[in-house]
Amino acid sequence: MIRIIRSLIIISLLSILVFAGCELGEKEKDTSQILAEWDGGTITEKQFNERIDLIPEFYRPRGGFTIEQKQKYLDDYAIEEIFYLEALEKGVDKSKAAQDFYHQNAERIILDMYYKDTIKKEIKPTEEELMAFYEAHKDDYYKKSPTANLLYIETETMEDANMAYQKILGGADFVEVMKEYSINENIKKKDGKINNVRKGGYIPNVGRSDELDSLIFVAEVNDVIEPIKINETFHIVKVIDKDMSTVRPYDDVEEDVKNRYKSEKEQELRQQLIEKLMKKYNVIIDSAAVEAVDYAQADTSAAAGAVVLISSNNPDLVYTAKEFAEEVSLLPDQRKQTLQDEKGKLDFITSKAQNDVQYIDAIKKGYENHPEIKNELHRAKMIGTLREYYKQYVADKATVSEEDIEAQYEQDKEKRYVKKPNARIKQFACENKVTADFVLFKAKEAANDDELNALIQEYCTKKDNDGVIGPIYEGGIIPGVGKDDTYLEKVFSTPEGEFSDVFEDAKGNWVFFKVIEYNPKSYQSLDNVRNEIVSNLTKKAQRDLFNNLKTEIRQKYNLIVYKDRLEEKLPADSLFSLAEEAMTQKNYARANYYYDKIIEQHANGQNDYKAKFMKGFIYSEYLNNNTKALEMFEEVLTYPKEGTVTDTTLHPSARYMIKALTGEEDILEKINQQSETKE
């Protein structure tokens, strides 16, 4: 039930809310046009666009929102607002469920703001502090291996390697020698360069070699290392650059230094703040009592439940064993497991005390009215209220009777719950009819399955599983054969335990079979599918109730949504460009959407003419919908329309496509003919 409520609320009611909020306090005067209005409220174009703009890129459709999508968002936005008014009128916001939801989310929002103000804003590191942090931790976080950049030659023989080496020593350019002698085509493409080789690491295109590694990092820059054999080939290396430092420089890691410094400083300041607040509110954790908590006793025994685990001079911070047991009971099983030992219990209580004391301090300092989180807190209240409203007036009222369940079962059983007739057979597949007739004669004389199996192994071409195949369903396929109507007809006309006659199957095998099991048509029982039916009927009942409720509340609050005010008429050239872009992205449905807009908004006899041709092309070439394609191409040939002027240069192409789609013209043959003519 919880999952249903959550998903339906998110999908049907709060589709925008999760992405953005609206300003509820004082605003600048908004003079943009009104897109929706009701008794007591409006949505302006500015408000709507602010919501759309705040939707994360990840959730935005490729190519942007269509007018239809924007219109749906607008309608959802307006419905959300009037549902909230209705929920407030009925006092749903004061229900325990709505209040609990609000407090759970408000605590997180308030603590985040409190933490930001009391800790994060206090951290303003100077350059000297960051440099000191870097010096103190560079061996912990910023160690690195020496690196070198190389020029490299690989040869098949030592002779070639020595010749190349001597040329280099004689003053020849290393890269030119590499091009002449190296057999490594991959490195040739890079002009012989291998960059960023780490000391003690893997050398690209060479592998690991302790000997070569040591030679590289003792060599001086511009030294050429004489040929060395590694993995059956010979290698010459020139060191062109070397960095022997073992610590990354500050400039390279400055951002990471800042982040690490801030993180450590945050932990330090947080600990100081908690210690200060624990003293201020005289918060004391009774460790022995925490470790001794028995959840069952604390929940059922008044004496055990009254044991104080957290004491304080502020009553809101006092926490008893019974409250602990109740809170733990609501946790997932995996989390409960971590609270069975003494350490787990104490860690939980310590964390709770620390969070609670910060929250109480934040409330006392007025953070519940902090202007920067006013909207978030309102959204938390709104979501909790709407969730509970939906539960009370939709989910809880959507009931399904036994008569409804039985009627739905009868209505769906032929389509959803039928078990088609099926059979299992022992198949005898032979190379020719003579063999098959002989095996059938012997099979009818067989005394048992062992003798039948022996016949299959000796005479038949398909011996797997001793010829047993199935289940074979009425109207289905024959395993190993495929679709074969004659075979199927024989399977379901041969009585169980009997042999069929010999016939040729769709694969050209001469076969007969024995029906070893036949199951007539049957149905899944109502009990087996009851949960599915109840779930589907409940969802439908909830949808119907919700839609009826929307209609009632629209009327009650006189809601008017001006969807037409969201229409934006782009120039034809822009729409053609958008369509072409969609096609390059293989989003053909989107391309057709833009062509439809051209047809609808720019019906001047020319733009709509081109758009219809392009729709026909998409249907025929990409969507495999020849019917729609023909419809479009035939429509193209009706131009020019009365009162318009059309450049009919696409008419020949449209006629050609019609012939191709109807089989009057073979496109491939036409292309071949044109090619031969050119030759």
C-alpha positions as CSV (number, residue, x, y, z in Angstrom):
1,M,0.0,0.0,0.0
2,I,2.8,2.4,0.9
3,R,4.5,1.8,-2.4
4,I,1.3,2.4,-4.3
5,I,0.6,5.6,-2.5
6,R,4.1,6.8,-3.0
7,S,4.3,6.0,-6.7
8,L,0.9,7.4,-7.5
9,I,1.5,10.6,-5.7
10,I,4.9,11.1,-7.4
11,I,3.5,10.3,-10.8
12,S,0.1,11.8,-10.7
13,L,0.2,14.6,-8.1
14,L,3.7,15.7,-7.4
15,S,5.4,15.4,-10.8
16,I,6.8,18.9,-10.6
17,L,7.2,19.4,-6.8
18,V,10.2,17.1,-6.5
19,F,12.1,19.3,-8.9
20,A,11.4,22.8,-7.7
21,G,9.6,25.0,-5.4
22,C,7.7,28.3,-5.7
23,E,8.4,31.4,-3.7
24,L,5.9,31.8,-1.0
25,G,7.0,35.0,0.7
26,E,7.1,38.5,-0.6
27,K,7.9,38.8,-4.3
28,E,8.7,41.4,-6.8
29,K,5.7,42.4,-8.8
30,D,5.0,39.8,-11.4
31,T,3.5,41.3,-14.6
32,S,3.8,38.1,-16.8
33,Q,0.6,36.6,-18.2
34,I,-1.5,34.3,-16.0
35,L,-1.4,30.7,-17.2
36,A,-3.8,29.3,-14.5
37,E,-6.1,30.7,-12.0
38,W,-8.5,29.6,-9.2
39,D,-10.3,31.0,-6.3
40,G,-7.5,32.5,-4.2
41,G,-4.5,31.9,-6.5
42,T,-2.8,32.1,-9.8
43,I,0.2,30.7,-11.7
44,T,2.0,33.2,-13.9
45,E,4.2,32.6,-16.8
46,K,7.2,33.7,-14.8
47,Q,6.4,31.2,-11.9
48,F,5.9,28.4,-14.4
49,N,9.2,29.1,-16.3
50,E,11.1,29.2,-13.0
51,R,9.9,25.7,-12.2
52,I,10.7,24.4,-15.7
53,D,14.2,26.0,-15.5
54,L,14.9,24.3,-12.2
55,I,14.3,20.8,-13.6
56,P,17.7,19.1,-13.7
57,E,19.1,18.4,-17.1
58,F,19.1,14.7,-16.5
59,Y,15.2,14.7,-16.3
60,R,14.8,16.9,-19.4
61,P,13.7,15.2,-22.7
62,R,16.3,15.3,-25.5
63,G,15.5,18.2,-27.7
64,G,13.7,20.1,-25.0
65,F,10.1,20.1,-23.8
66,T,7.3,19.8,-26.3
67,I,4.3,22.1,-25.9
68,E,2.2,19.1,-24.8
69,Q,4.7,18.2,-22.1
70,K,4.7,21.8,-20.8
71,Q,0.9,21.8,-20.9
72,K,0.9,18.7,-18.7
73,Y,3.4,20.2,-16.3
74,L,1.2,23.3,-16.0
75,D,-1.9,21.3,-15.3
76,D,-0.1,19.2,-12.7
77,Y,1.2,22.3,-11.1
78,A,-2.3,23.9,-10.8
79,I,-3.9,20.6,-9.6
80,E,-1.2,20.3,-6.9
81,E,-2.0,23.8,-5.6
82,I,-5.7,23.3,-5.3
83,F,-5.3,19.9,-3.8
84,Y,-3.1,21.4,-1.1
85,L,-5.8,24.1,-0.4
86,E,-8.4,21.3,-0.1
87,A,-6.1,19.3,2.2
88,L,-5.6,22.3,4.5
89,E,-9.3,23.0,4.6
90,K,-9.9,19.4,5.8
91,G,-7.1,19.8,8.4
92,V,-5.0,17.0,6.9
93,D,-1.9,19.0,7.7
94,K,-2.5,18.5,11.4
95,S,-2.7,14.7,11.1
96,K,0.0,12.7,12.9
97,A,1.3,11.2,9.6
98,A,1.6,14.6,7.9
99,Q,3.3,16.1,11.0
100,D,5.7,13.2,11.3
101,F,6.7,13.5,7.6
102,Y,7.2,17.2,8.0
103,H,9.3,16.9,11.2
104,Q,11.5,14.2,9.7
105,N,12.3,16.3,6.6
106,A,12.3,19.6,8.4
107,E,15.0,18.4,10.8
108,R,17.3,17.6,8.0
109,I,16.7,20.9,6.2
110,I,17.1,22.9,9.4
111,L,20.3,21.1,10.5
112,D,21.8,21.5,7.0
113,M,21.3,25.3,7.3
114,Y,22.4,25.4,10.9
115,Y,25.6,23.4,10.0
116,K,26.3,25.8,7.1
117,D,26.0,28.9,9.3
118,T,27.7,27.7,12.4
119,I,30.5,25.6,10.8
120,K,31.0,25.9,7.0
121,K,30.8,29.7,7.0
122,E,33.5,29.8,9.6
123,I,36.0,28.0,7.5
124,K,37.9,30.6,5.4
125,P,41.4,29.2,5.0
126,T,44.3,31.5,4.1
127,E,47.0,30.6,1.6
128,E,49.4,30.2,4.5
129,E,47.1,27.7,6.2
130,L,46.6,25.7,3.0
131,M,50.3,25.6,2.4
132,A,51.0,24.5,5.9
133,F,48.3,21.7,5.5
134,Y,50.0,20.6,2.3
135,E,53.4,20.5,3.9
136,A,52.1,18.5,6.9
137,H,50.2,16.0,4.7
138,K,52.1,15.8,1.4
139,D,53.6,12.4,2.3
140,D,50.1,11.1,3.2
141,Y,48.1,12.3,0.2
142,Y,50.4,13.6,-2.6
143,K,53.3,11.1,-3.1
144,K,54.2,10.2,-6.6
145,S,56.6,8.1,-8.6
146,P,59.4,9.7,-10.7
147,T,58.4,9.8,-14.4
148,A,60.1,10.0,-17.7
149,N,59.3,10.8,-21.3
150,L,61.0,8.6,-23.9
151,L,61.7,8.1,-27.6
152,Y,61.7,4.4,-28.5
153,I,62.7,2.0,-31.2
154,E,61.9,-1.7,-31.3
155,T,63.7,-4.1,-33.8
156,E,63.5,-7.8,-34.5
157,T,67.3,-8.4,-34.5
158,M,70.3,-7.3,-32.6
159,E,71.9,-6.4,-35.9
160,D,69.2,-3.9,-36.8
161,A,69.3,-2.6,-33.2
162,N,73.1,-2.0,-33.3
163,M,72.8,-0.3,-36.7
164,A,70.1,2.0,-35.5
165,Y,72.0,2.7,-32.3
166,Q,75.2,3.6,-34.2
167,K,73.4,5.9,-36.5
168,I,71.9,7.8,-33.5
169,L,75.4,8.0,-31.9
170,G,76.7,9.3,-35.2
171,G,74.3,12.3,-35.0
172,A,71.3,11.0,-37.0
173,D,67.8,12.2,-35.8
174,F,66.3,9.6,-33.5
175,V,62.8,9.9,-35.0
176,E,64.1,9.4,-38.6
177,V,66.1,6.3,-37.4
178,M,63.0,5.1,-35.7
179,K,60.9,5.4,-38.9
180,E,63.6,3.3,-40.7
181,Y,64.2,0.5,-38.2
182,S,61.3,0.2,-35.7
183,I,58.8,-2.6,-36.2
184,N,56.4,-1.2,-33.7
185,E,53.7,0.4,-35.9
186,N,51.7,1.8,-32.9
187,I,54.7,3.8,-31.7
188,K,55.5,4.9,-35.2
189,K,52.2,6.6,-35.3
190,K,53.2,8.6,-32.3
191,D,56.7,9.6,-33.7
192,G,58.3,7.1,-31.3
193,K,57.1,8.9,-28.2
194,I,56.2,7.1,-24.9
195,N,55.2,9.7,-22.3
196,N,54.7,9.6,-18.5
197,V,56.5,6.3,-17.8
198,R,56.4,5.8,-14.0
199,K,59.4,4.4,-12.1
200,G,58.7,0.8,-11.3
201,G,55.6,0.7,-13.4
202,Y,54.4,-0.7,-16.7
203,I,56.2,0.7,-19.9
204,P,53.6,1.0,-22.7
205,N,54.3,-1.3,-25.6
206,V,57.2,-2.9,-23.7
207,G,55.8,-4.3,-20.5
208,R,57.6,-4.6,-17.2
209,S,61.4,-4.7,-17.2
210,D,63.3,-4.0,-14.0
211,E,66.5,-3.8,-16.0
212,L,65.2,-1.2,-18.5
213,D,63.4,0.7,-15.7
214,S,66.7,1.1,-13.7
215,L,68.6,2.2,-16.8
216,I,65.9,4.9,-17.7
217,F,65.9,6.5,-14.2
218,V,69.7,6.6,-13.8
219,A,70.2,8.0,-17.3
220,E,70.6,11.8,-17.9
221,V,68.2,13.7,-20.1
222,N,69.1,13.1,-23.8
223,D,71.0,9.9,-23.0
224,V,70.5,7.1,-25.4
225,I,70.3,3.7,-23.8
226,E,72.1,1.0,-25.8
227,P,70.0,-1.9,-27.2
228,I,68.5,-4.3,-24.7
229,K,66.6,-7.5,-25.3
230,I,63.1,-7.8,-23.8
231,N,60.6,-10.5,-24.9
232,E,62.4,-11.7,-28.0
233,T,62.8,-8.2,-29.5
234,F,65.4,-5.4,-29.1
235,H,64.8,-2.0,-27.7
236,I,66.6,1.4,-27.9
237,V,65.4,4.2,-25.6
238,K,66.3,7.9,-25.5
239,V,65.3,9.8,-22.3
240,I,64.0,13.2,-23.5
241,D,62.6,14.4,-20.2
242,K,62.6,13.3,-16.6
243,D,60.8,14.3,-13.4
244,M,62.5,12.7,-10.3
245,S,60.3,14.4,-7.7
246,T,58.3,12.2,-5.4
247,V,55.7,14.7,-4.3
248,R,53.1,16.3,-6.5
249,P,53.6,20.1,-6.5
250,Y,51.1,22.3,-4.6
251,D,49.8,24.0,-7.7
252,D,48.7,20.6,-9.1
253,V,46.8,19.6,-6.0
254,E,45.6,23.0,-4.7
255,E,41.9,22.2,-5.1
256,D,42.3,18.8,-3.3
257,V,44.2,20.5,-0.5
258,K,41.4,23.0,0.0
259,N,38.8,20.2,0.1
260,R,40.8,18.1,2.6
261,Y,41.5,21.1,4.8
262,K,37.9,22.1,4.9
263,S,36.8,18.5,5.6
264,E,39.2,18.2,8.5
265,K,38.3,21.6,9.8
266,E,34.6,20.9,9.6
267,Q,35.1,17.7,11.7
268,E,37.1,19.7,14.3
269,L,34.6,22.6,14.5
270,R,31.7,20.1,14.7
271,Q,33.3,18.3,17.6
272,Q,33.9,21.6,19.4
273,L,30.3,22.7,18.8
274,I,28.9,19.4,20.0
275,E,31.0,19.5,23.2
276,K,29.8,23.0,23.8
277,L,26.1,22.2,23.2
278,M,26.3,19.0,25.3
279,K,27.5,21.2,28.3
280,K,24.9,23.9,27.5
281,Y,22.0,21.5,27.6
282,N,23.6,19.2,30.2
283,V,23.2,16.2,27.9
284,I,24.3,13.0,29.6
285,I,24.3,9.5,28.0
286,D,23.8,6.6,30.4
287,S,26.2,4.2,28.7
288,A,25.4,1.3,31.0
289,A,21.7,1.7,30.6
290,V,22.1,1.8,26.8
291,E,24.2,-1.3,26.6
292,A,21.6,-3.1,28.8
293,V,18.5,-2.2,26.8
294,D,16.3,-5.2,26.0
295,Y,14.0,-4.0,23.2
296,A,11.2,-6.4,23.9
297,Q,11.1,-5.5,27.6
298,A,11.5,-1.8,26.9
299,D,8.5,-2.0,24.6
300,T,6.2,-4.0,26.9
301,S,7.3,-3.2,30.5
302,A,6.5,0.2,31.9
303,A,9.5,0.0,34.3
304,A,12.0,-1.1,31.6
305,G,10.6,1.5,29.1
306,A,10.9,4.3,31.6
307,V,14.7,4.0,31.9
308,V,16.3,7.3,30.8
309,L,19.1,6.8,28.2
310,I,19.7,10.4,27.4
311,S,19.1,13.0,30.2
312,S,19.1,16.8,29.7
313,N,17.9,20.1,31.2
314,N,15.7,20.4,28.1
315,P,12.8,18.0,28.2
316,D,12.8,17.7,24.4
317,L,16.2,16.0,24.6
318,V,15.3,13.4,27.2
319,Y,15.1,9.9,25.5
320,T,13.9,6.7,27.1
321,A,14.4,3.0,26.5
322,K,10.8,2.7,25.3
323,E,11.3,5.5,22.7
324,F,14.5,3.7,21.6
325,A,12.7,0.4,21.2
326,E,9.9,2.0,19.2
327,E,12.4,3.8,16.9
328,V,14.4,0.6,16.3
329,S,11.2,-1.3,15.5
330,L,10.6,0.9,12.5
331,L,14.1,0.4,11.0
332,P,14.8,-2.0,8.2
333,D,16.0,-5.5,9.3
334,Q,19.5,-4.9,8.1
335,R,19.8,-1.8,10.2
336,K,18.3,-3.6,13.2
337,Q,21.1,-6.1,13.0
338,T,23.7,-3.5,13.7
339,L,21.9,-2.5,16.9
340,Q,22.0,-5.9,18.6
341,D,25.4,-5.5,20.3
342,E,26.5,-3.0,22.9
343,K,28.7,-0.9,20.5
344,G,25.9,-0.6,17.9
345,K,23.4,0.6,20.5
346,L,25.9,3.1,22.0
347,D,26.9,4.5,18.6
348,F,23.2,5.0,17.7
349,I,22.4,6.8,20.9
350,T,25.5,9.0,20.8
351,S,24.7,10.0,17.2
352,K,21.1,10.7,18.1
353,A,22.1,12.9,21.1
354,Q,24.5,14.9,19.0
355,N,22.0,15.5,16.2
356,D,19.1,16.3,18.6
357,V,21.1,18.8,20.6
358,Q,22.1,20.6,17.4
359,Y,18.5,20.6,16.2
360,I,17.2,21.9,19.5
361,D,19.8,24.7,19.5
362,A,18.8,25.5,15.9
363,I,15.1,25.8,16.8
364,K,15.9,28.0,19.8
365,K,17.9,30.3,17.4
366,G,14.9,30.6,15.1
367,Y,16.1,28.5,12.2
368,E,12.6,27.2,11.5
369,N,11.9,30.7,10.1
370,H,15.2,31.1,8.3
371,P,14.5,32.9,5.0
372,E,16.9,30.7,3.0
373,I,15.0,27.5,3.9
374,K,11.5,28.8,4.0
375,N,10.5,27.3,0.7
376,E,12.1,23.9,1.5
377,L,10.2,23.7,4.8
378,H,7.0,24.7,3.0
379,R,7.6,21.9,0.5
380,A,8.2,19.4,3.3
381,K,4.9,20.4,4.8
382,M,3.1,20.3,1.5
383,I,4.4,16.9,0.4
384,G,3.5,15.4,3.8
385,T,0.1,16.9,3.7
386,L,-0.6,15.8,0.1
387,R,0.6,12.2,0.8
388,E,-1.7,11.9,3.7
389,Y,-4.6,13.5,1.8
390,Y,-4.1,11.0,-1.0
391,K,-4.0,8.1,1.5
392,Q,-7.2,9.2,3.3
393,Y,-9.3,10.2,0.3
394,V,-8.1,7.9,-2.4
395,A,-6.0,4.9,-1.3
396,D,-8.1,4.1,1.8
397,K,-11.4,4.5,0.0
398,A,-10.5,2.4,-3.0
399,T,-12.0,-0.9,-2.1
400,V,-12.5,-4.1,-4.2
401,S,-15.4,-6.5,-3.5
402,E,-15.3,-10.3,-3.9
403,E,-17.9,-9.9,-6.7
404,D,-15.5,-7.5,-8.6
405,I,-12.7,-10.0,-8.2
406,E,-14.7,-12.9,-9.5
407,A,-16.1,-10.8,-12.4
408,Q,-12.6,-9.7,-13.4
409,Y,-11.4,-13.2,-13.3
410,E,-14.1,-14.5,-15.6
411,Q,-13.5,-11.5,-17.9
412,D,-9.8,-12.1,-18.2
413,K,-9.3,-15.8,-17.8
414,E,-9.5,-16.7,-21.5
415,K,-6.9,-14.0,-22.3
416,R,-4.7,-14.0,-19.2
417,Y,-5.1,-17.1,-17.2
418,V,-5.7,-19.8,-19.8
419,K,-3.3,-22.8,-20.1
420,K,-3.3,-23.9,-23.7
421,P,-3.6,-27.6,-24.5
422,N,-0.1,-29.1,-24.6
423,A,1.6,-32.4,-25.2
424,R,4.9,-34.1,-24.7
425,I,6.0,-36.6,-27.4
426,K,8.7,-39.1,-28.2
427,Q,9.9,-38.3,-31.7
428,F,11.4,-40.7,-34.2
429,A,13.1,-38.8,-36.9
430,C,14.7,-40.7,-39.8
431,E,16.5,-40.0,-43.0
432,N,13.9,-41.5,-45.4
433,K,10.4,-42.9,-45.4
434,V,11.5,-46.5,-45.7
435,T,13.5,-46.3,-42.5
436,A,10.7,-44.5,-40.8
437,D,8.1,-47.1,-41.8
438,F,10.4,-49.9,-40.5
439,V,11.1,-48.2,-37.2
440,L,7.4,-47.5,-36.7
441,F,6.7,-51.2,-37.3
442,K,9.4,-52.1,-34.7
443,A,8.2,-49.4,-32.3
444,K,4.7,-50.8,-32.2
445,E,6.1,-54.2,-31.2
446,A,8.3,-52.7,-28.5
447,A,7.5,-54.0,-25.0
448,N,8.8,-51.0,-23.0
449,D,10.5,-47.5,-23.2
450,D,14.0,-49.1,-23.2
451,E,13.3,-50.9,-26.4
452,L,11.9,-47.6,-27.9
453,N,15.0,-45.8,-26.8
454,A,17.2,-48.4,-28.4
455,L,15.4,-47.9,-31.7
456,I,16.0,-44.1,-31.5
457,Q,19.7,-44.6,-30.8
458,E,20.1,-47.1,-33.6
459,Y,18.0,-45.7,-36.5
460,C,17.1,-42.1,-35.8
461,T,18.9,-38.9,-36.7
462,K,17.8,-37.0,-33.5
463,K,18.9,-38.9,-30.4
464,D,18.9,-36.2,-27.7
465,N,16.8,-36.9,-24.6
466,D,15.8,-40.2,-26.3
467,G,13.6,-38.2,-28.7
468,V,11.4,-36.7,-26.0
469,I,10.3,-33.1,-26.9
470,G,7.8,-30.7,-25.3
471,P,5.7,-29.3,-24.0
472,I,4.3,-28.5,-27.5
473,Y,1.4,-26.0,-27.3
474,E,-1.6,-25.7,-29.5
475,G,-0.8,-23.1,-32.2
476,G,2.8,-23.1,-31.2
477,I,6.0,-24.5,-32.7
478,I,7.7,-27.9,-32.8
479,P,11.0,-27.8,-30.9
480,G,13.8,-28.4,-33.4
481,V,11.5,-27.9,-36.3
482,G,9.7,-24.6,-35.9
483,K,6.3,-23.7,-37.3
484,D,4.8,-26.8,-38.8
485,D,1.0,-26.8,-39.0
486,T,0.8,-30.5,-40.2
487,Y,3.0,-31.7,-37.4
488,L,0.9,-29.7,-34.8
489,E,-2.4,-31.1,-36.2
490,K,-1.1,-34.6,-35.8
491,V,0.2,-34.0,-32.3
492,F,-3.3,-32.9,-31.1
493,S,-5.2,-35.5,-33.0
494,T,-3.2,-38.5,-31.9
495,P,-4.5,-40.0,-28.6
496,E,-2.2,-40.2,-25.6
497,G,-0.1,-43.4,-25.6
498,E,-0.6,-43.9,-29.4
499,F,1.7,-43.6,-32.4
500,S,1.1,-41.2,-35.3
501,D,1.6,-42.3,-38.9
502,V,4.8,-41.5,-40.8
503,F,5.0,-38.1,-42.4
504,E,7.5,-35.5,-43.7
505,D,8.1,-32.5,-41.4
506,A,8.9,-28.9,-42.4
507,K,12.6,-29.6,-42.2
508,G,12.4,-32.6,-44.6
509,N,12.8,-35.3,-41.9
510,W,10.6,-38.4,-42.1
511,V,9.1,-38.7,-38.7
512,F,6.5,-40.3,-36.5
513,F,5.9,-39.9,-32.7
514,K,4.3,-41.3,-29.7
515,V,2.2,-39.0,-27.5
516,I,3.5,-39.7,-24.0
517,E,1.5,-37.0,-22.2
518,Y,-1.4,-34.8,-23.1
519,N,-2.8,-31.9,-21.0
520,P,-6.1,-30.4,-22.1
521,K,-7.0,-26.8,-22.0
522,S,-7.2,-25.5,-18.4
523,Y,-7.1,-22.3,-16.4
524,Q,-5.1,-20.9,-13.4
525,S,-7.3,-21.0,-10.4
526,L,-8.7,-17.8,-9.0
527,D,-6.8,-18.3,-5.7
528,N,-3.5,-18.4,-7.7
529,V,-4.1,-15.1,-9.4
530,R,-6.2,-13.3,-6.8
531,N,-3.4,-11.0,-5.6
532,E,-2.7,-9.9,-9.2
533,I,-6.4,-9.2,-9.8
534,V,-6.8,-7.3,-6.5
535,S,-3.7,-5.2,-7.2
536,N,-5.0,-4.3,-10.7
537,L,-8.5,-3.5,-9.5
538,T,-7.2,-1.5,-6.6
539,K,-5.0,0.6,-8.9
540,K,-7.9,1.2,-11.2
541,A,-10.2,2.1,-8.4
542,Q,-7.6,4.6,-7.1
543,R,-7.1,6.1,-10.5
544,D,-10.9,6.5,-11.0
545,L,-11.3,8.0,-7.5
546,F,-8.4,10.3,-8.1
547,N,-9.7,11.5,-11.5
548,N,-13.2,12.1,-10.0
549,L,-11.6,14.0,-7.1
550,K,-9.7,16.1,-9.6
551,T,-12.8,17.0,-11.5
552,E,-14.7,17.9,-8.3
553,I,-11.9,20.1,-6.9
554,R,-11.4,21.8,-10.3
555,Q,-15.0,22.8,-10.1
556,K,-15.0,23.7,-6.4
557,Y,-12.1,26.1,-6.9
558,N,-13.1,27.2,-10.4
559,L,-9.7,26.2,-11.8
560,I,-9.0,27.5,-15.3
561,V,-5.8,26.4,-17.0
562,Y,-4.9,28.4,-20.1
563,K,-2.9,25.8,-21.9
564,D,-3.1,27.6,-25.2
565,R,-1.0,30.4,-23.7
566,L,2.0,28.1,-23.8
567,E,1.9,27.7,-27.5
568,E,5.0,29.1,-29.2
569,K,5.1,29.4,-32.9
570,L,8.6,28.9,-34.2
571,P,9.6,29.9,-37.7
572,A,9.4,27.2,-40.3
573,D,13.2,27.2,-40.8
574,S,13.8,26.7,-37.1
575,L,11.3,23.7,-37.1
576,F,13.0,22.2,-40.1
577,S,16.4,22.5,-38.4
578,L,15.0,20.9,-35.2
579,A,13.6,18.1,-37.3
580,E,16.9,17.5,-39.1
581,E,18.8,17.5,-35.8
582,A,16.3,14.9,-34.4
583,M,16.9,12.7,-37.4
584,T,20.7,12.8,-37.0
585,Q,20.1,11.6,-33.4
586,K,17.8,8.8,-34.8
587,N,14.9,10.3,-32.9
588,Y,12.4,9.9,-35.7
589,A,9.3,10.3,-33.5
590,R,10.7,13.7,-32.4
591,A,11.4,14.6,-36.1
592,N,7.8,13.8,-37.0
593,Y,6.6,16.0,-34.1
594,Y,8.4,19.0,-35.7
595,Y,7.2,18.2,-39.2
596,D,3.6,18.0,-37.7
597,K,4.2,21.5,-36.2
598,I,5.2,22.8,-39.7
599,I,2.1,21.3,-41.3
600,E,-0.1,22.7,-38.5
601,Q,1.4,26.2,-38.2
602,H,2.9,26.9,-41.6
603,A,0.4,25.5,-44.1
604,N,1.4,27.9,-46.9
605,G,1.6,25.3,-49.7
606,Q,5.3,25.0,-49.6
607,N,6.6,24.3,-46.1
608,D,3.8,21.8,-45.3
609,Y,4.4,20.2,-48.7
610,K,8.1,19.6,-47.8
611,A,7.2,18.5,-44.3
612,K,4.7,15.8,-45.6
613,F,7.3,14.5,-48.0
614,M,9.8,14.2,-45.2
615,K,7.3,12.4,-43.0
616,G,6.6,9.9,-45.8
617,F,10.4,9.4,-46.1
618,I,10.8,8.7,-42.3
619,Y,7.8,6.3,-42.3
620,S,9.2,4.3,-45.2
621,E,12.9,4.3,-44.5
622,Y,13.2,4.3,-40.7
623,L,9.8,3.3,-39.1
624,N,8.8,0.5,-41.5
625,N,5.3,1.9,-41.7
626,N,4.5,1.6,-45.4
627,T,0.8,2.5,-44.9
628,K,1.6,5.8,-43.3
629,A,4.4,6.4,-45.9
630,L,2.0,5.9,-48.8
631,E,-0.6,8.2,-47.2
632,M,2.0,11.0,-46.9
633,F,3.4,10.6,-50.5
634,E,-0.1,10.5,-51.9
635,E,-1.0,13.6,-50.0
636,V,2.1,15.3,-51.4
637,L,0.7,14.7,-54.9
638,T,-2.5,16.6,-54.1
639,Y,-0.5,19.9,-54.1
640,P,-0.8,22.6,-55.0
641,K,-3.8,23.3,-52.9
642,E,-6.4,25.9,-53.8
643,G,-5.2,29.3,-53.0
644,T,-1.6,28.4,-52.6
645,V,1.5,28.2,-54.8
646,T,3.7,25.1,-54.6
647,D,7.1,24.4,-56.1
648,T,6.2,20.8,-57.0
649,T,9.8,19.6,-57.5
650,L,9.2,16.7,-55.0
651,H,6.3,15.2,-57.1
652,P,8.6,12.9,-59.1
653,S,10.3,11.6,-56.0
654,A,6.9,11.1,-54.3
655,R,5.6,9.1,-57.4
656,Y,8.8,7.0,-57.4
657,M,8.5,6.2,-53.7
658,I,4.8,5.2,-54.2
659,K,5.8,2.8,-57.0
660,A,8.6,1.3,-54.8
661,L,6.4,0.9,-51.8
662,T,3.6,-0.8,-53.9
663,G,6.1,-3.1,-55.7
664,E,5.7,-1.4,-59.1
665,E,9.3,-0.3,-59.0
666,D,12.3,-2.2,-57.7
667,I,14.6,0.4,-56.2
668,L,17.7,-1.8,-56.2
669,E,17.1,-2.7,-59.8
670,K,16.6,0.9,-60.7
671,I,19.9,1.9,-59.0
672,N,21.7,-0.9,-60.8
673,Q,20.3,0.2,-64.2
674,Q,21.4,3.7,-63.5
675,S,24.8,2.5,-62.6
676,E,25.1,0.4,-65.7
677,T,24.0,3.4,-67.8
678,K,26.7,5.5,-66.4
679,E,29.3,2.9,-67.1
